[in-house]
Amino acid sequence: MFLSVFDIFKVGVGPSSSHTVGPMVAAARFLASLRDGADRIPGSGEMARLGCRLRGSLAFTGKGHATDRAVILGLAGFEPAAFDAARAAETLARITETGRIQPPGLPDLAFAPARDLVFDYGPPLPGHANGMILSAWDAAGNLYMEETYYSVGGGFVVTARELAHPPTDTGAAPVPYPFRSAAELLSHTRATGKTIASLQLANERARRSEAEIDKGLARLWAVMSDCVDQGLKGEGILPGGLKVRRRARDIHARLLAERGRNLTAPHTINDWISVYAMAVNEENAAGAQVVTAPTNGAAGVIPAALRYFLDHVPGASASAMADFLLTAAAIGGLIKSNASISGAEVGCQGEVGSAAAMAAAGLAAVLGGTPAQVENAAEIALEHHLGMTCDPIAGLVQVPCIERNGMGAIKAVSAASLALRGDGQHLVSLDACIESMRQTGRDMDQRYKETSLGGLAVNVPAC
């Protein structure tokens, strides 16, 4: 089992990887199926109309997460990694006004959002809390093609058939150091003397050239870093109706003004870490370009920890960025494979908790930690997010999400520091912690898993 760093980290668009990026990707896949035509229902006429039915968490929090917007734009040919906000706004306005959509490579089709995009608040589909059914009909109303998709977190999308029967042979080249657990990962490090980042890189090289890997990692960090910078400049009120005011710019300005003054308390470093994370998540809430890390709802944790390292740790070098991201990806791959990174499936322990574990591992690695200390850092960070619910007010990725990223980043830095004070030996393994998170998520009441039906979402007025 191997998940690439480019699977775990993807350039996307806010506010949600599972509710915005995933549905947009699903729509693109449906268009590809329509162009291929292999699954066309026999006896149907020429396709004339498209439709989508959102189920489970995609229905309950879809409006706050801009899922409807993502589906419409996906059916119009937009993709997360190359999202053009100005063109998207024009396209949305045209589709809403005309009730017609023009998918690339397909004929002009009927699609009236008010009629053809349905928020179905019935029970979730059986495969996952984030389900959606995309359909096409002919002019007589006969079904032309239909597919069920699940957005399983972090922008990953599978069809119902793929979920029921996962492909055993993906056609990907085998990797030299496959690992399904942290125990296996650490075993490879002991046998080879390699770091976790080196093992991940060796696996990446089996499927991509050195130049592709370098370019891809540089692109990921450039988008992350730019998102921090843009968020530190942003002003005004975030969209959605909660009237949440952007705070990162003002906090950052005060921190800069205090810099170098002897009156600044040592714990102020936590404010720097928080403001970097909050800047990213304010951008995410505004629908800007972010990197899923491993999700949009937790997109600020890893950039904040890495920016903290580069800007505040003496002797830090930008050359360490690759090792940070590769190490974080190895840990993220374990969590996704053995538990979940989906808030709709396991709560926010799977989003901010996973991001904190990944960030702690990455930071411990670039601070010189051994593989055992890196694994310990990830475990500490994840352990202290266990049971965290996902209860966004009004279904918006704003409260408590923005501040929660700041807290997750602080926990990640603390976990890395604590692990580096030890020798890597500890009672609770990362594997045991991941399994505990999976079980906790399974047992968690559905109201607390990104439905906005419990917790803060019902105890704080959404106006």
VENVENMO-V984095 format. One record per helix or strand. SS is the DSSP state (A for helix, B for strand). FROM is the first residue (numbers start at 0). LEN is the number of residues. If there is no record, write none. Layout:
SS,FROM,LEN
SS,FROM,LEN
//
This chain:
A,4,4
B,9,4
A,16,20
B,46,10
A,56,4
A,66,9
A,79,3
A,84,14
B,99,2
B,108,2
A,112,4
B,116,3
B,129,9
B,142,11
B,155,4
A,159,5
A,181,11
A,195,10
A,209,22
B,236,1
B,244,1
A,247,11
A,265,20
B,288,4
A,298,14
A,317,21
A,342,4
A,347,3
A,351,15
A,370,13
B,389,1
A,392,3
A,400,20
A,429,14
A,445,3
B,448,1
A,455,4
//
